[in-house]
């Protein structure tokens, strides 16, 4: 494959080894880099991935529960600041090599576009459903979760979107002393959340039942950390 042809081969779903600075600069100069409909720039994200991995140490378990292809919602206990989504994204990368589309891109100048370039999406039912229909892994925090260790409630604005894909509960927890710039984190994934009966994925009652099942499943995974 020629070097020029390789410039087109960036996968928005999977993290790949960063390109050399020469290739990255040439891609930028030639305009041969993709930006997906949500704003993700996979070249920038791949360049940032090893930097984040060096700053945050992550211990991952239960990775076999995360699908290695196709859509899924990864529902975690922790509210997303800086370290939490990064730790969860690194754990997903460890388990599958895939990117995590974190729900909650801030509606702010500079910070919002930057978060989207790295893979975040808006905290709306439309964005979450669209990302799942496109086959992405979506990271959803339970809320309100800031400064709280237990499992919270599924945000009402995006609860119906969960019924459109498999749901994987996850527990994210800081471990010990801060051993790196942003600390050490433990991430554990649990078995898929299911309902005992059949349901209509667009039924709000099914969404409410899933929301309760998710809260209990995330709480159960937390007890295993």
DAMO-V163259 format. One record per pair of residues at least 12 apart in sequence whose C-alpha atoms are under 6 Angstrom apart, sorted by the first residue. I is the first residue (numbers start at 1). J is the second residue. Records with the same first field share a line. If there is no record, write none. Layout:
BEGIN
I = J  J
END
This chain:
BEGIN
12 = 42
13 = 98  99
14 = 97  98  99
15 = 46  97  98
18 = 46  47
39 = 116  117
40 = 116  117  118  119
41 = 117
45 = 118
55 = 180  181
56 = 182  183  184
57 = 184
58 = 184  185  186
59 = 186
60 = 91  187  188
61 = 188
62 = 188  189
63 = 95
65 = 191
68 = 96
70 = 135
71 = 132  135  136  137  165
72 = 137  165  166  167
73 = 137  138  139  167
74 = 138  139  168  169
75 = 140  141  169  170
76 = 141  170  171
77 = 141  142  151  171
78 = 141  145
79 = 141  145  146
100 = 137  138
101 = 119  120  137  138  139
102 = 120  138  139
103 = 120  121  122  123  139  140
104 = 122  123
105 = 120  121  122
124 = 158
125 = 158  161
129 = 161
142 = 154
151 = 219
154 = 211
159 = 207
160 = 207
163 = 201
167 = 192  193
168 = 192
169 = 189  190  218
170 = 188  189  218
171 = 187  188  221  222
172 = 186  187
173 = 185  186
190 = 221
END
